């Protein structure tokens, strides 16, 4: 990638001042660890993306909307290709998507091909974007985000 186009667009003196100010104010990029527990929020992002080595992965970002961790995010990532057991990973992803309780407009939550699945996930993302969820979060669990309750 050619980064020189960014070099032409940025005022580096102003940027460096902002960087220094952020460092002085503790902006080191560390985010507080979210402890296991139940949280209320919504699905802010849901897609099939890629791992660093370009394998398909279900990616979900849950935004907490209440409590001490308000505005913090929880992430679920499920690699669905090139694992020791792709069928179990895909079945797990399908089960998690079903737990979001999308409307019947989405259709059947099935896996036929990776392309079809990616489109399905985008449809579900759009369908559930207005819903709120209570989730159980356990950072040490394989299914680290479990849907407890769905609010309309």
C-alpha positions in Angstrom: 0.0 0.0 0.0 1.2 3.5 -0.8 1.0 5.6 2.3 2.4 8.8 0.6 -1.1 10.0 -0.2 -1.8 10.3 3.5 1.4 12.2 4.0 0.1 14.9 1.7 -3.2 15.3 3.5 -2.1 15.5 7.1 -0.8 18.4 9.1 1.9 16.5 11.1 2.7 19.3 13.5 -0.9 19.4 14.7 -1.1 15.6 14.7 2.0 15.3 16.8 0.6 17.8 19.3 -2.6 15.7 19.5 -0.6 12.5 20.0 1.5 14.1 22.8 -1.7 15.3 24.5 -3.3 11.9 24.2 -0.2 10.2 25.7 -0.2 12.8 28.6 -3.9 12.0 29.3 -3.3 8.3 29.5 -4.3 7.5 25.9 -2.2 4.5 25.5 -4.8 2.4 23.8 -5.5 0.2 26.9 -9.2 -0.5 27.5 -10.5 -1.7 30.8 -11.1 -5.5 30.8 -14.8 -6.3 30.9 -15.4 -8.9 33.6 -17.7 -11.8 33.2 -21.4 -10.9 33.8 -24.6 -9.9 32.3 -24.9 -6.8 30.1 -27.6 -5.0 28.1 -26.9 -3.5 24.7 -27.2 -4.1 21.0 -25.4 -5.7 18.1 -23.6 -2.8 16.5 -21.7 -4.9 13.9 -22.3 -8.3 12.5 -20.6 -9.7 9.4 -18.5 -12.4 7.9 -15.0 -11.0 7.7 -11.5 -12.5 7.4 -8.9 -13.7 9.8 -5.4 -12.4 9.4 -4.6 -15.4 7.2 -7.8 -14.7 5.1 -10.1 -17.4 6.3 -13.9 -16.6 6.8 -14.9 -15.6 10.3 -18.2 -14.6 11.8 -17.5 -11.3 13.6 -19.9 -9.6 16.0 -19.5 -6.4 18.0 -21.9 -5.9 21.0 -22.2 -2.4 22.4 -23.0 -2.2 26.1 -25.7 0.5 26.6 -26.2 0.5 30.4 -24.2 0.3 33.6 -20.5 0.9 34.5 -19.3 -0.3 31.1 -21.7 1.8 29.1 -20.3 2.3 25.6 -17.7 -0.5 25.9 -17.8 -3.3 23.4 -17.8 -7.1 23.5 -16.6 -9.1 20.6 -17.4 -12.6 19.3 -15.3 -14.1 16.6 -15.9 -17.6 15.1 -13.6 -18.9 12.4 -15.7 -21.0 10.0 -13.1 -22.4 7.6 -9.8 -24.2 8.0 -10.4 -25.3 11.6 -10.2 -28.8 13.0 -13.9 -29.1 12.7 -15.5 -26.6 10.3 -18.9 -28.3 10.6 -19.1 -27.7 14.4 -17.9 -24.1 14.0 -20.5 -23.4 11.4 -23.2 -25.1 13.5 -22.2 -23.0 16.5 -22.3 -19.8 14.4 -25.8 -20.7 13.1 -27.0 -21.4 16.6 -25.7 -18.1 17.8 -27.4 -16.2 14.9 -30.7 -18.0 15.7 -30.4 -16.8 19.3 -30.5 -13.2 18.1 -34.1 -14.0 17.1 -34.3 -12.3 13.7 -37.7 -11.8 12.2 -39.2 -14.3 9.8 -38.4 -11.9 7.0 -34.8 -13.1 7.1 -35.8 -16.6 6.2 -34.2 -19.8 7.3 -30.9 -19.5 9.1 -28.9 -22.0 7.1 -25.5 -22.5 5.7 -25.3 -23.5 2.0 -22.1 -21.7 0.8 -19.8 -19.2 2.3 -21.2 -16.5 0.0 -24.8 -17.3 0.9 -23.8 -17.3 4.6 -22.1 -13.9 4.3 -25.3 -12.5 2.7 -27.4 -14.1 5.4 -25.3 -12.5 8.2 -25.7 -9.1 6.6 -29.5 -9.6 6.4 -29.6 -10.6 10.0 -27.5 -7.6 11.0 -29.9 -5.3 9.3 -32.9 -7.1 10.8 -31.7 -7.0 14.4 -30.2 -3.6 14.4 -33.0 -2.1 16.4 -33.2 -4.8 19.0 -31.7 -4.7 22.4 -30.2 -7.8 24.2 -29.3 -8.9 27.6 -26.2 -11.1 27.2 -24.1 -13.2 29.5 -20.4 -12.5 28.9 -17.6 -14.8 29.9 -14.3 -13.9 28.3 -12.9 -17.4 29.1 -15.7 -19.4 27.5 -15.7 -20.6 23.9 -19.1 -19.0 23.4 -18.1 -15.8 25.2 -21.4 -14.0 24.4 -24.6 -15.8 25.0 -28.0 -14.2 24.4 -30.1 -14.3 27.6 -33.0 -12.1 26.6 -34.2 -10.2 23.5 -36.0 -6.8 23.9 -38.1 -5.4 21.0 
